[in-house]
Amino acid sequence: MKAGEGKQGRVFIIRLEDGDVLPDCISRFAEEKGVKNGFVLLVGGISSGQVVVGPRYTEKMPPDPMLLPIDGAHEVAGVGVIAPGEDGKPVLHIHAALGRAGKTTTGCLRPGVTTWLIGEAILYEITGIDARRVTDKKSGFALLKVNG
């Protein structure tokens, strides 16, 4: 385990509107506000896109992601971490539970997921820490690297 300690900076309440594209719109917001590291809570609705629900084969590297389409409006509750990618821009990695008609799907929200009607997010900025995303050669994932 690697860990670092930071402090809570600014807190933003964000209203997402119908059709806003996740996780990109929150990553862009963080960049506009100069947020490098942060924690995101999300509630609301999701209408389209794809969710990663695990690797197809546990032992295979790099993993072959299983993608499920989001077919229609779903309720959503999610949490995520913002850290700069290798280009220095903030990247939101967010997992969420999506519910519809008594069934729940949980997974990683992929770029292109759209808000249905409304989404509400709280972005907690974390300052005084050096955490970033670095591509792991084995998995191909942009993994969180924490210094200090």
N, C-alpha and C positions, 0 to 999 in steps of 0.2 A: 504494500500500500504506500502511496505517496500522498502527502497532504500539505496544505499551506493554510495560512491564516490571513484573513482580510477583515475589513470593516464594512458595515453597511453604509452605502452612500445614499444617493437619491432614490426615491420610490416613485414610479410612474404608474398611473392607472390609464389603461388604453382601451378604447372602445373600437372594436373591429366592426366593420360594416359588411353587409351582404356582398359576397363575391371577393372579399379580401383574400389574398393568397398566402397561406402559411407554409412553412415557417418564415418565408422570405420577408413579409411585411414587418414582422417583429425584428428580424435581423437588421433590416434597413432603418427602422426606427432607432434601434440601439446605435447604429453607426451615426445617424444624424445627431443624436444627443451625446455622442462621445462615450458611450458605455462600452467598455472592453469586456468586462466579466459581469455576469448577473445570473439571477434565478427568476424563472417565469412560472406563474400560475395562470391557467387558462380554464374558463368555463364558457359554455354557450352552445352553438350549433355548428355542425360541419355538414356540407352537402355533397362534395365530390372530391375525387383524388384517390390516392392509394395509401395503405398502411402496411408497413413491414411487420409481419407477425412471427418472425423467427427465421433462422436459416433452414433451408431445405434438408441439409444433412449436417449434423452437429460436428463431425470430424473433418469435413472438407474445408480446406483453406485455399484461396479466399472463399468466404461463405457465398452461397447462392441464396439470395434473399427470397422468401416467400412473400408475395405481394397480394393483398386483398383489395379489390376496388370498394370504394364507399359508394353504395347505391342508394341515394336518397338521403333526406335529412336525418341526422343523428344528433343526439345530445352528446356533449363532450366535456370531459374533465381531464386536464393534462398538467404535467410539470416538465420543466426543461432547464437546461443550463446554457448560458451564452458564454462563448470564449472565442478569441480571434482565431481564424484559420491561418494557414501558411501565408496568405496574402495580407494578413493583418486586419482584415475586416471581421466584424463579429458574426458568429454563426450560432444559430439556435438549434440545439439538439433536443427534441421534445417527444416524449411518449405520452400517450393518452388512452383513456378508456372511452369508447364510443358506444352508445346504446340506442337501440331502436326495437320496438315491438317486443320488449322483454328479453332481448338478446344483446350480449356485450362482446365487443371486439376490443382487444388491447394491443397496442403496438406503437411503432415509431412513425410519426407523421412525416410523410415524404413531401418534398417540394411539389407544389401544385394542388395541395389540399385547400379547398375553399370554404370560407365562412358561410353558413346558412343563416340569414337574417341578422344575427348578432353574435358577437363574441366579446368577452370581457377578459382582459389580461392585466395582471399586475407584474411589473418588472422591478425587481429589487437589484439595484446596482451593488456590486462588490468591489471595493477599492483596496489598494495596498497589497495586491497579490498578483503574481505572474502565473496565470493559467492560460494555456493555449492549446489548439488542436494540431497534432502532428500526425502525418500519415504513417501508419504501422505497416511495415513491409509484408508481414505474414498475412494479416487479415485484409489489408487494403482500407481499413477504417481510419478516419481522422479521430484519433484517440486523444483524450484530455491529458495534457502534461502539466504538472503543477511543480513550480519551483518556489522554494521557501515558504 
